[in-house]
Amino acid sequence: MISLQILICTHNRVALLQRTIDYLNKVARPDNYDIKIFVAANACTDNTCQYLNNYQQSAKKDELPLEWIAEPTPGKSNALNSAIPKLNASIIAMVDDDHRIDDNYLIAISSAVARHPEADFFCGKIIPDWDGNEPSWVHEQGKYRIYPLPVPRFELGEQSIRVTRKIAVPGGGNLVIKKELFGRIGNFSTEFGPVGHNLGGAEDIEWVIRAYQSGALLQYIPEIVQYHYVESERMTLAYVIKKAYERSSSTVRLNEEAKNFTGLFPRYLLRKFIEYFMHSLFSVSNSARRFYLVRLAASAGEIKGFLMAKPESI
């Protein structure tokens, strides 16, 4: 019997958390697996703790067993670092509290572990859970395609491949990790992760980079699929601009170029900023203006990332 724990970190989103757990209870389960849920409630002030207690007390026989802890210090990294030492399964599947899993999710994990015993961890697809109510611009694929999207997306095709840092650095929203790897890589950095629902991040990316550097083997499994809930508040230009700024800053801050750069930031970033600023001022179409405003925010975030990468800034 192989043990698997599904780790969920959550902050004040009890309705979405319940939705995620409901989906976990609906999908098919591999016969030779002992599966449990582990929730880290991070500085929750809503009804999350009450819901988790009620689930433990009233869960039906066919529902997954659940353990949970309360981590009072805000920050997803704090929740992760408190939860991981308490996990006792050999395989840990990370699921965000605003995701739903594919019907084949657990079967795909068991198949991946059996087919790739050499792998230390696995990643799969994260697909926006569009419902048709989103604005048309989020699906733009032409010259003025908006990126980053207002909800995460990660796909590397339909074939299983060995992933290296040159190919991709996935986030933690759909990682499956052998427990022993946590002991090798250590804690998630508290300098990067989001606090509450802000748009900072990259604690998971920083951890994956350290895993790469240690020689850990990552396998992409396209059948391991999670769908990211689409919140209406993310479907605004203001949200996308803010996300582009914060996520670009977090990502650039991890780059070796930024860490080793001797000046404040490269001149090409200033040129990019000015170029996007001018385009945003004089673009005629809404799609072009929207695109350049998002690119302007991203370039400002890149500059911030270079400044924050300096040791004295951390």
Phi and psi in degrees as GROMACS dihedral restraints (atoms count N, CA, C in turn):
[ dihedral_restraints ]
;  ai    aj    ak    al  type     phi  dphi    fc
    3     4     5     6     1   -98.0    20    10
    4     5     6     7     1   133.2    20    10
    6     7     8     9     1   -95.5    20    10
    7     8     9    10     1   135.7    20    10
    9    10    11    12     1  -133.9    20    10
   10    11    12    13     1   128.4    20    10
   12    13    14    15     1  -115.7    20    10
   13    14    15    16     1   136.5    20    10
   15    16    17    18     1   -99.5    20    10
   16    17    18    19     1   113.7    20    10
   18    19    20    21     1   -96.4    20    10
   19    20    21    22     1   124.1    20    10
   21    22    23    24     1  -125.2    20    10
   22    23    24    25     1   122.7    20    10
   24    25    26    27     1   -98.8    20    10
   25    26    27    28     1   136.7    20    10
   27    28    29    30     1  -142.1    20    10
   28    29    30    31     1   150.1    20    10
   30    31    32    33     1  -142.4    20    10
   31    32    33    34     1   107.8    20    10
   33    34    35    36     1    52.1    20    10
   34    35    36    37     1    43.3    20    10
   36    37    38    39     1  -137.1    20    10
   37    38    39    40     1    58.9    20    10
   39    40    41    42     1   -62.8    20    10
   40    41    42    43     1   -35.7    20    10
   42    43    44    45     1   -66.3    20    10
   43    44    45    46     1   -43.6    20    10
   45    46    47    48     1   -68.1    20    10
   46    47    48    49     1   -38.9    20    10
   48    49    50    51     1   -60.1    20    10
   49    50    51    52     1   -45.6    20    10
   51    52    53    54     1   -61.4    20    10
   52    53    54    55     1   -40.4    20    10
   54    55    56    57     1   -59.9    20    10
   55    56    57    58     1   -45.5    20    10
   57    58    59    60     1   -62.0    20    10
   58    59    60    61     1   -44.8    20    10
   60    61    62    63     1   -68.5    20    10
   61    62    63    64     1   -36.1    20    10
   63    64    65    66     1   -59.2    20    10
   64    65    66    67     1   -42.6    20    10
   66    67    68    69     1   -65.9    20    10
   67    68    69    70     1   -39.3    20    10
   69    70    71    72     1   -59.6    20    10
   70    71    72    73     1   -34.4    20    10
   72    73    74    75     1   -78.8    20    10
   73    74    75    76     1   -14.4    20    10
   75    76    77    78     1   -91.9    20    10
   76    77    78    79     1   -22.9    20    10
   78    79    80    81     1   -83.4    20    10
   79    80    81    82     1   162.6    20    10
   81    82    83    84     1   -67.0    20    10
   82    83    84    85     1   147.6    20    10
   84    85    86    87     1  -120.9    20    10
   85    86    87    88     1   140.3    20    10
   87    88    89    90     1   -68.2    20    10
   88    89    90    91     1   143.5    20    10
   90    91    92    93     1   -65.7    20    10
   91    92    93    94     1   -34.1    20    10
   93    94    95    96     1   -96.4    20    10
   94    95    96    97     1    23.6    20    10
   96    97    98    99     1  -120.2    20    10
   97    98    99   100     1   138.8    20    10
   99   100   101   102     1  -101.1    20    10
  100   101   102   103     1   111.1    20    10
  102   103   104   105     1  -115.0    20    10
  103   104   105   106     1   132.0    20    10
  105   106   107   108     1  -137.0    20    10
  106   107   108   109     1   160.6    20    10
  108   109   110   111     1  -106.8    20    10
  109   110   111   112     1   139.9    20    10
  111   112   113   114     1  -130.0    20    10
  112   113   114   115     1   122.8    20    10
  114   115   116   117     1  -113.9    20    10
  115   116   117   118     1   132.1    20    10
  117   118   119   120     1  -106.5    20    10
  118   119   120   121     1   108.7    20    10
  120   121   122   123     1   -87.7    20    10
  121   122   123   124     1   111.1    20    10
  123   124   125   126     1   -98.3    20    10
  124   125   126   127     1   107.4    20    10
  126   127   128   129     1    49.6    20    10
  127   128   129   130     1    43.8    20    10
  129   130   131   132     1   -80.6    20    10
  130   131   132   133     1   133.8    20    10
  132   133   134   135     1  -120.9    20    10
  133   134   135   136     1     4.1    20    10
  135   136   137   138     1   -94.7    20    10
  136   137   138   139     1  -148.4    20    10
  138   139   140   141     1   -94.4    20    10
  139   140   141   142     1    18.1    20    10
  141   142   143   144     1   -57.8    20    10
  142   143   144   145     1   -49.2    20    10
  144   145   146   147     1   -64.8    20    10
  145   146   147   148     1   -38.5    20    10
  147   148   149   150     1   -64.0    20    10
  148   149   150   151     1   -43.0    20    10
  150   151   152   153     1   -60.4    20    10
  151   152   153   154     1   -44.7    20    10
  153   154   155   156     1   -65.0    20    10
  154   155   156   157     1   -40.5    20    10
  156   157   158   159     1   -63.9    20    10
  157   158   159   160     1   -43.3    20    10
  159   160   161   162     1   -63.5    20    10
  160   161   162   163     1   -39.0    20    10
  162   163   164   165     1   -61.4    20    10
  163   164   165   166     1   -47.0    20    10
  165   166   167   168     1   -59.2    20    10
  166   167   168   169     1   -38.7    20    10
  168   169   170   171     1   -79.3    20    10
  169   170   171   172     1   -28.1    20    10
  171   172   173   174     1  -121.8    20    10
  172   173   174   175     1     8.8    20    10
  174   175   176   177     1   -60.2    20    10
  175   176   177   178     1   137.7    20    10
  177   178   179   180     1   -74.1    20    10
  178   179   180   181     1   164.3    20    10
  180   181   182   183     1   -60.9    20    10
  181   182   183   184     1   -33.6    20    10
  183   184   185   186     1   -89.8    20    10
  184   185   186   187     1     2.6    20    10
  186   187   188   189     1   -91.1    20    10
  187   188   189   190     1   151.9    20    10
  189   190   191   192     1   -67.3    20    10
  190   191   192   193     1   136.3    20    10
  192   193   194   195     1   -62.3    20    10
  193   194   195   196     1   149.1    20    10
  195   196   197   198     1  -133.8    20    10
  196   197   198   199     1   133.3    20    10
  198   199   200   201     1  -116.6    20    10
  199   200   201   202     1   154.4    20    10
  201   202   203   204     1  -153.6    20    10
  202   203   204   205     1   157.3    20    10
  204   205   206   207     1  -132.3    20    10
  205   206   207   208     1   157.4    20    10
  207   208   209   210     1  -107.2    20    10
  208   209   210   211     1   123.0    20    10
  210   211   212   213     1  -108.2    20    10
  211   212   213   214     1   108.6    20    10
  213   214   215   216     1   -75.2    20    10
  214   215   216   217     1   -22.0    20    10
  216   217   218   219     1   -78.6    20    10
  217   218   219   220     1   120.0    20    10
  219   220   221   222     1   -60.8    20    10
  220   221   222   223     1   145.6    20    10
  222   223   224   225     1   125.3    20    10
  223   224   225   226     1   126.5    20    10
  225   226   227   228     1   -60.6    20    10
  226   227   228   229     1   -36.9    20    10
  228   229   230   231     1   -61.5    20    10
  229   230   231   232     1   -37.8    20    10
  231   232   233   234     1   -63.6    20    10
  232   233   234   235     1   -40.1    20    10
  234   235   236   237     1   -64.3    20    10
  235   236   237   238     1   -45.4    20    10
  237   238   239   240     1   -61.4    20    10
  238   239   240   241     1   -46.0    20    10
  240   241   242   243     1   -68.4    20    10
  241   242   243   244     1   -27.1    20    10
  243   244   245   246     1   -77.9    20    10
  244   245   246   247     1   -35.1    20    10
  246   247   248   249     1   -77.3    20    10
  247   248   249   250     1   -42.4    20    10
  249   250   251   252     1   -56.9    20    10
  250   251   252   253     1   -44.0    20    10
  252   253   254   255     1   -62.9    20    10
  253   254   255   256     1   -19.2    20    10
  255   256   257   258     1   -91.3    20    10
  256   257   258   259     1    -5.8    20    10
  258   259   260   261     1   -80.1    20    10
  259   260   261   262     1   138.7    20    10
  261   262   263   264     1  -124.0    20    10
  262   263   264   265     1     5.9    20    10
  264   265   266   267     1   -83.4    20    10
  265   266   267   268     1   161.0    20    10
  267   268   269   270     1   -82.6    20    10
  268   269   270   271     1   -22.6    20    10
  270   271   272   273     1  -125.5    20    10
  271   272   273   274     1   131.5    20    10
  273   274   275   276     1  -117.1    20    10
  274   275   276   277     1   122.6    20    10
  276   277   278   279     1  -106.5    20    10
  277   278   279   280     1   125.5    20    10
  279   280   281   282     1   -97.4    20    10
  280   281   282   283     1   124.4    20    10
  282   283   284   285     1  -129.0    20    10
  283   284   285   286     1   129.5    20    10
  285   286   287   288     1   -75.3    20    10
  286   287   288   289     1   155.1    20    10
  288   289   290   291     1   -74.2    20    10
  289   290   291   292     1    -6.8    20    10
  291   292   293   294     1  -114.9    20    10
  292   293   294   295     1    27.9    20    10
  294   295   296   297     1  -110.9    20    10
  295   296   297   298     1   154.4    20    10
  297   298   299   300     1  -119.0    20    10
  298   299   300   301     1   144.2    20    10
  300   301   302   303     1   -94.9    20    10
  301   302   303   304     1   151.9    20    10
  303   304   305   306     1   -67.1    20    10
  304   305   306   307     1   154.0    20    10
  306   307   308   309     1   -58.6    20    10
  307   308   309   310     1   -26.4    20    10
  309   310   311   312     1   -99.0    20    10
  310   311   312   313     1     8.5    20    10
  312   313   314   315     1   -55.7    20    10
  313   314   315   316     1   -54.4    20    10
  315   316   317   318     1   -69.4    20    10
  316   317   318   319     1   -37.6    20    10
  318   319   320   321     1   -63.2    20    10
  319   320   321   322     1   -40.5    20    10
  321   322   323   324     1   -64.5    20    10
  322   323   324   325     1   -36.3    20    10
  324   325   326   327     1   -64.4    20    10
  325   326   327   328     1   -47.3    20    10
  327   328   329   330     1   -62.8    20    10
  328   329   330   331     1   -38.6    20    10
  330   331   332   333     1   -66.2    20    10
  331   332   333   334     1   -41.2    20    10
  333   334   335   336     1   -64.1    20    10
  334   335   336   337     1   -43.1    20    10
  336   337   338   339     1   -62.9    20    10
  337   338   339   340     1   -39.0    20    10
  339   340   341   342     1   -71.2    20    10
  340   341   342   343     1   -38.7    20    10
  342   343   344   345     1   -81.2    20    10
  343   344   345   346     1   -22.6    20    10
  345   346   347   348     1  -130.8    20    10
  346   347   348   349     1    67.0    20    10
  348   349   350   351     1   -65.0    20    10
  349   350   351   352     1   -19.0    20    10
  351   352   353   354     1   -78.1    20    10
  352   353   354   355     1   -18.2    20    10
  354   355   356   357     1   -74.4    20    10
  355   356   357   358     1   141.7    20    10
  357   358   359   360     1   -89.5    20    10
  358   359   360   361     1   -29.6    20    10
  360   361   362   363     1  -157.1    20    10
  361   362   363   364     1   167.0    20    10
  363   364   365   366     1  -132.6    20    10
  364   365   366   367     1   152.7    20    10
  366   367   368   369     1  -132.1    20    10
  367   368   369   370     1   156.2    20    10
  369   370   371   372     1  -135.4    20    10
  370   371   372   373     1  -161.3    20    10
  372   373   374   375     1   -84.6    20    10
  373   374   375   376     1   145.1    20    10
  375   376   377   378     1  -122.6    20    10
  376   377   378   379     1   121.1    20    10
  378   379   380   381     1  -123.2    20    10
  379   380   381   382     1   131.6    20    10
  381   382   383   384     1   -57.7    20    10
  382   383   384   385     1   136.7    20    10
  384   385   386   387     1   -91.2    20    10
  385   386   387   388     1    64.4    20    10
  387   388   389   390     1   -61.7    20    10
  388   389   390   391     1   142.2    20    10
  390   391   392   393     1  -119.5    20    10
  391   392   393   394     1     6.1    20    10
  393   394   395   396     1    94.1    20    10
  394   395   396   397     1    -8.1    20    10
  396   397   398   399     1   -94.0    20    10
  397   398   399   400     1    -3.9    20    10
  399   400   401   402     1   -74.9    20    10
  400   401   402   403     1   154.0    20    10
  402   403   404   405     1   -65.8    20    10
  403   404   405   406     1   151.9    20    10
  405   406   407   408     1   -64.3    20    10
  406   407   408   409     1   -27.2    20    10
  408   409   410   411     1   -65.7    20    10
  409   410   411   412     1   -20.3    20    10
  411   412   413   414     1   -69.4    20    10
  412   413   414   415     1   -17.7    20    10
  414   415   416   417     1  -101.5    20    10
  415   416   417   418     1     6.8    20    10
  417   418   419   420     1   -59.8    20    10
  418   419   420   421     1   129.0    20    10
  420   421   422   423     1  -119.5    20    10
  421   422   423   424     1     3.8    20    10
  423   424   425   426     1   -90.5    20    10
  424   425   426   427     1  -150.4    20    10
  426   427   428   429     1   -57.9    20    10
  427   428   429   430     1   -32.1    20    10
  429   430   431   432     1  -108.6    20    10
  430   431   432   433     1    35.6    20    10
  432   433   434   435     1   -61.5    20    10
  433   434   435   436     1   130.2    20    10
  435   436   437   438     1   -82.3    20    10
  436   437   438   439     1   128.9    20    10
  438   439   440   441     1  -149.1    20    10
  439   440   441   442     1   144.1    20    10
  441   442   443   444     1   -69.2    20    10
  442   443   444   445     1   150.3    20    10
  444   445   446   447     1   -62.5    20    10
  445   446   447   448     1   157.3    20    10
  447   448   449   450     1   -68.9    20    10
  448   449   450   451     1   -10.9    20    10
  450   451   452   453     1  -132.4    20    10
  451   452   453   454     1   150.2    20    10
  453   454   455   456     1   -62.6    20    10
  454   455   456   457     1   149.9    20    10
  456   457   458   459     1  -146.3    20    10
  457   458   459   460     1   134.1    20    10
  459   460   461   462     1  -144.7    20    10
  460   461   462   463     1   120.1    20    10
  462   463   464   465     1  -148.2    20    10
  463   464   465   466     1   139.0    20    10
  465   466   467   468     1  -125.2    20    10
  466   467   468   469     1    29.4    20    10
  468   469   470   471     1    99.6    20    10
  469   470   471   472     1  -170.3    20    10
  471   472   473   474     1  -106.9    20    10
  472   473   474   475     1     6.7    20    10
  474   475   476   477     1  -114.9    20    10
  475   476   477   478     1   143.1    20    10
  477   478   479   480     1   -71.5    20    10
  478   479   480   481     1   129.3    20    10
  480   481   482   483     1  -137.0    20    10
  481   482   483   484     1   155.8    20    10
  483   484   485   486     1   -78.4    20    10
  484   485   486   487     1   125.2    20    10
  486   487   488   489     1   -99.9    20    10
  487   488   489   490     1   132.0    20    10
  489   490   491   492     1  -117.2    20    10
  490   491   492   493     1   171.9    20    10
  492   493   494   495     1   -62.8    20    10
  493   494   495   496     1   -30.4    20    10
  495   496   497   498     1   -68.4    20    10
  496   497   498   499     1   -26.5    20    10
  498   499   500   501     1   -83.7    20    10
  499   500   501   502     1   -50.7    20    10
  501   502   503   504     1  -170.7    20    10
  502   503   504   505     1   155.4    20    10
  504   505   506   507     1  -123.0    20    10
  505   506   507   508     1    96.1    20    10
  507   508   509   510     1   -71.5    20    10
  508   509   510   511     1   154.9    20    10
  510   511   512   513     1   -80.9    20    10
  511   512   513   514     1  -175.6    20    10
  513   514   515   516     1   -90.6    20    10
  514   515   516   517     1     1.2    20    10
  516   517   518   519     1   -65.3    20    10
  517   518   519   520     1   -21.8    20    10
  519   520   521   522     1  -146.1    20    10
  520   521   522   523     1    55.6    20    10
  522   523   524   525     1  -102.3    20    10
  523   524   525   526     1   145.8    20    10
  525   526   527   528     1  -122.7    20    10
  526   527   528   529     1   120.5    20    10
  528   529   530   531     1  -126.9    20    10
  529   530   531   532     1   131.0    20    10
  531   532   533   534     1   -69.6    20    10
  532   533   534   535     1   132.2    20    10
  534   535   536   537     1   -54.1    20    10
  535   536   537   538     1   -36.7    20    10
  537   538   539   540     1   -63.5    20    10
  538   539   540   541     1   -22.6    20    10
  540   541   542   543     1   -66.9    20    10
  541   542   543   544     1   -32.1    20    10
  543   544   545   546     1   -60.2    20    10
  544   545   546   547     1   -38.6    20    10
  546   547   548   549     1   -65.4    20    10
  547   548   549   550     1   -32.2    20    10
  549   550   551   552     1   -76.9    20    10
  550   551   552   553     1   -37.8    20    10
  552   553   554   555     1   -93.3    20    10
  553   554   555   556     1   -30.9    20    10
  555   556   557   558     1    93.0    20    10
  556   557   558   559     1  -167.1    20    10
  558   559   560   561     1   -71.9    20    10
  559   560   561   562     1   164.1    20    10
  561   562   563   564     1   -80.0    20    10
  562   563   564   565     1   140.8    20    10
  564   565   566   567     1   -69.0    20    10
  565   566   567   568     1   129.3    20    10
  567   568   569   570     1   -81.3    20    10
  568   569   570   571     1    -2.0    20    10
  570   571   572   573     1   -84.8    20    10
  571   572   573   574     1   -12.2    20    10
  573   574   575   576     1  -116.6    20    10
  574   575   576   577     1   -39.2    20    10
  576   577   578   579     1   -61.7    20    10
  577   578   579   580     1   158.2    20    10
  579   580   581   582     1   -67.6    20    10
  580   581   582   583     1   150.5    20    10
  582   583   584   585     1  -115.9    20    10
  583   584   585   586     1   123.1    20    10
  585   586   587   588     1    65.4    20    10
  586   587   588   589     1  -131.9    20    10
  588   589   590   591     1  -113.3    20    10
  589   590   591   592     1    26.5    20    10
  591   592   593   594     1   -69.7    20    10
  592   593   594   595     1   172.9    20    10
  594   595   596   597     1   -98.3    20    10
  595   596   597   598     1    11.7    20    10
  597   598   599   600     1   -69.8    20    10
  598   599   600   601     1   174.1    20    10
  600   601   602   603     1   173.1    20    10
  601   602   603   604     1  -155.2    20    10
  603   604   605   606     1    85.6    20    10
  604   605   606   607     1     5.2    20    10
  606   607   608   609     1   -62.9    20    10
  607   608   609   610     1   -35.1    20    10
  609   610   611   612     1   -73.1    20    10
  610   611   612   613     1   -39.4    20    10
  612   613   614   615     1   -64.8    20    10
  613   614   615   616     1   -42.6    20    10
  615   616   617   618     1   -61.5    20    10
  616   617   618   619     1   -38.7    20    10
  618   619   620   621     1   -67.1    20    10
  619   620   621   622     1   -43.0    20    10
  621   622   623   624     1   -64.4    20    10
  622   623   624   625     1   -38.6    20    10
  624   625   626   627     1   -61.1    20    10
  625   626   627   628     1   -43.0    20    10
  627   628   629   630     1   -63.9    20    10
  628   629   630   631     1   -35.5    20    10
  630   631   632   633     1   -64.1    20    10
  631   632   633   634     1   -45.4    20    10
  633   634   635   636     1   -55.6    20    10
  634   635   636   637     1   -47.7    20    10
  636   637   638   639     1   -63.1    20    10
  637   638   639   640     1   -26.9    20    10
  639   640   641   642     1   -80.6    20    10
  640   641   642   643     1    -8.6    20    10
  642   643   644   645     1    93.8    20    10
  643   644   645   646     1     7.9    20    10
  645   646   647   648     1   -63.8    20    10
  646   647   648   649     1   143.7    20    10
  648   649   650   651     1  -100.1    20    10
  649   650   651   652     1   125.2    20    10
  651   652   653   654     1  -111.2    20    10
  652   653   654   655     1   129.0    20    10
  654   655   656   657     1  -116.0    20    10
  655   656   657   658     1   128.0    20    10
  657   658   659   660     1   -86.7    20    10
  658   659   660   661     1   129.1    20    10
  660   661   662   663     1  -123.4    20    10
  661   662   663   664     1   105.4    20    10
  663   664   665   666     1   -66.0    20    10
  664   665   666   667     1   -18.9    20    10
  666   667   668   669     1   -79.3    20    10
  667   668   669   670     1   -13.9    20    10
  669   670   671   672     1   -84.8    20    10
  670   671   672   673     1   100.3    20    10
  672   673   674   675     1  -123.3    20    10
  673   674   675   676     1   134.0    20    10
  675   676   677   678     1  -126.6    20    10
  676   677   678   679     1   148.1    20    10
  678   679   680   681     1  -112.8    20    10
  679   680   681   682     1   127.5    20    10
  681   682   683   684     1   -88.4    20    10
  682   683   684   685     1   124.1    20    10
  684   685   686   687     1   -58.4    20    10
  685   686   687   688     1   138.3    20    10
  687   688   689   690     1  -102.6    20    10
  688   689   690   691     1   109.0    20    10
  690   691   692   693     1   -85.1    20    10
  691   692   693   694     1   139.1    20    10
  693   694   695   696     1   -61.0    20    10
  694   695   696   697     1   -31.5    20    10
  696   697   698   699     1   -67.7    20    10
  697   698   699   700     1   -17.4    20    10
  699   700   701   702     1   -81.8    20    10
  700   701   702   703     1   -10.1    20    10
  702   703   704   705     1   -92.5    20    10
  703   704   705   706     1    34.6    20    10
  705   706   707   708     1  -121.7    20    10
  706   707   708   709     1   153.9    20    10
  708   709   710   711     1   -63.1    20    10
  709   710   711   712     1   -38.5    20    10
  711   712   713   714     1   -60.5    20    10
  712   713   714   715     1   -41.8    20    10
  714   715   716   717     1   -64.0    20    10
  715   716   717   718     1   -45.8    20    10
  717   718   719   720     1   -63.9    20    10
  718   719   720   721     1   -39.6    20    10
  720   721   722   723     1   -62.2    20    10
  721   722   723   724     1   -46.3    20    10
  723   724   725   726     1   -64.2    20    10
  724   725   726   727     1   -41.0    20    10
  726   727   728   729     1   -64.8    20    10
  727   728   729   730     1   -43.3    20    10
  729   730   731   732     1   -58.5    20    10
  730   731   732   733     1   -40.7    20    10
  732   733   734   735     1   -66.1    20    10
  733   734   735   736     1   -52.1    20    10
  735   736   737   738     1   -68.7    20    10
  736   737   738   739     1   -43.5    20    10
  738   739   740   741     1   -72.1    20    10
  739   740   741   742     1   -35.7    20    10
  741   742   743   744     1   -63.9    20    10
  742   743   744   745     1   -40.1    20    10
  744   745   746   747     1   -61.5    20    10
  745   746   747   748     1   -47.9    20    10
  747   748   749   750     1   -62.4    20    10
  748   749   750   751     1   -42.9    20    10
  750   751   752   753     1   -68.2    20    10
  751   752   753   754     1   -46.9    20    10
  753   754   755   756     1   -64.0    20    10
  754   755   756   757     1   -34.1    20    10
  756   757   758   759     1   -58.4    20    10
  757   758   759   760     1   -25.7    20    10
  759   760   761   762     1   -87.8    20    10
  760   761   762   763     1   -12.2    20    10
  762   763   764   765     1   -70.8    20    10
  763   764   765   766     1   141.3    20    10
  765   766   767   768     1   -62.8    20    10
  766   767   768   769     1   -34.5    20    10
  768   769   770   771     1   -58.8    20    10
  769   770   771   772     1   -43.8    20    10
  771   772   773   774     1   -68.6    20    10
  772   773   774   775     1   -40.3    20    10
  774   775   776   777     1   -65.4    20    10
  775   776   777   778     1   -34.2    20    10
  777   778   779   780     1   -98.0    20    10
  778   779   780   781     1    -4.0    20    10
  780   781   782   783     1   -69.5    20    10
  781   782   783   784     1   131.0    20    10
  783   784   785   786     1   -84.8    20    10
  784   785   786   787     1   -24.9    20    10
  786   787   788   789     1   -90.5    20    10
  787   788   789   790     1  -162.3    20    10
  789   790   791   792     1   -74.1    20    10
  790   791   792   793     1   -53.4    20    10
  792   793   794   795     1  -164.3    20    10
  793   794   795   796     1   156.5    20    10
  795   796   797   798     1   -64.8    20    10
  796   797   798   799     1   149.0    20    10
  798   799   800   801     1   -64.9    20    10
  799   800   801   802     1   -30.0    20    10
  801   802   803   804     1   -61.9    20    10
  802   803   804   805     1   -27.4    20    10
  804   805   806   807     1   -68.4    20    10
  805   806   807   808     1   -37.3    20    10
  807   808   809   810     1   -66.5    20    10
  808   809   810   811     1   -39.7    20    10
  810   811   812   813     1   -63.0    20    10
  811   812   813   814     1   -42.3    20    10
  813   814   815   816     1   -60.9    20    10
  814   815   816   817     1   -44.1    20    10
  816   817   818   819     1   -60.0    20    10
  817   818   819   820     1   -47.0    20    10
  819   820   821   822     1   -64.6    20    10
  820   821   822   823     1   -41.7    20    10
  822   823   824   825     1   -61.0    20    10
  823   824   825   826     1   -47.6    20    10
  825   826   827   828     1   -66.7    20    10
  826   827   828   829     1   -35.9    20    10
  828   829   830   831     1   -61.1    20    10
  829   830   831   832     1   -46.1    20    10
  831   832   833   834     1   -65.4    20    10
  832   833   834   835     1   -42.3    20    10
  834   835   836   837     1   -62.1    20    10
  835   836   837   838     1   -39.8    20    10
  837   838   839   840     1   -66.9    20    10
  838   839   840   841     1   -29.3    20    10
  840   841   842   843     1   -73.1    20    10
  841   842   843   844     1   -38.6    20    10
  843   844   845   846     1  -111.5    20    10
  844   845   846   847     1     5.3    20    10
  846   847   848   849     1   -68.2    20    10
  847   848   849   850     1   139.0    20    10
  849   850   851   852     1   -87.1    20    10
  850   851   852   853     1   -43.7    20    10
  852   853   854   855     1   -85.2    20    10
  853   854   855   856     1   152.1    20    10
  855   856   857   858     1   -64.1    20    10
  856   857   858   859     1   -38.5    20    10
  858   859   860   861     1   -64.9    20    10
  859   860   861   862     1   -40.5    20    10
  861   862   863   864     1   -67.8    20    10
  862   863   864   865     1   -44.7    20    10
  864   865   866   867     1   -62.5    20    10
  865   866   867   868     1   -42.8    20    10
  867   868   869   870     1   -60.7    20    10
  868   869   870   871     1   -45.3    20    10
  870   871   872   873     1   -59.5    20    10
  871   872   873   874     1   -48.0    20    10
  873   874   875   876     1   -72.4    20    10
  874   875   876   877     1   -29.2    20    10
  876   877   878   879     1   -65.7    20    10
  877   878   879   880     1   -40.4    20    10
  879   880   881   882     1   -67.5    20    10
  880   881   882   883     1   -41.4    20    10
  882   883   884   885     1   -65.4    20    10
  883   884   885   886     1   -36.0    20    10
  885   886   887   888     1   -61.8    20    10
  886   887   888   889     1   -45.0    20    10
  888   889   890   891     1   -63.3    20    10
  889   890   891   892     1   -40.6    20    10
  891   892   893   894     1   -64.4    20    10
  892   893   894   895     1   -40.7    20    10
  894   895   896   897     1   -67.6    20    10
  895   896   897   898     1   -36.2    20    10
  897   898   899   900     1   -63.8    20    10
  898   899   900   901     1   -38.2    20    10
  900   901   902   903     1   -65.1    20    10
  901   902   903   904     1   -36.6    20    10
  903   904   905   906     1   -62.4    20    10
  904   905   906   907     1   -42.9    20    10
  906   907   908   909     1   -61.3    20    10
  907   908   909   910     1   -45.0    20    10
  909   910   911   912     1   -59.6    20    10
  910   911   912   913     1   -40.4    20    10
  912   913   914   915     1   -61.5    20    10
  913   914   915   916     1   -41.9    20    10
  915   916   917   918     1   -61.9    20    10
  916   917   918   919     1   -42.1    20    10
  918   919   920   921     1   -66.5    20    10
  919   920   921   922     1   -38.2    20    10
  921   922   923   924     1   -77.1    20    10
  922   923   924   925     1   -19.2    20    10
  924   925   926   927     1   -73.0    20    10
  925   926   927   928     1   -15.4    20    10
  927   928   929   930     1   -67.2    20    10
  928   929   930   931     1   135.1    20    10
  930   931   932   933     1   -52.5    20    10
  931   932   933   934     1   -37.6    20    10
  933   934   935   936     1   -72.0    20    10
  934   935   936   937     1   -13.0    20    10
  936   937   938   939     1   -92.1    20    10
  937   938   939   940     1    -9.5    20    10
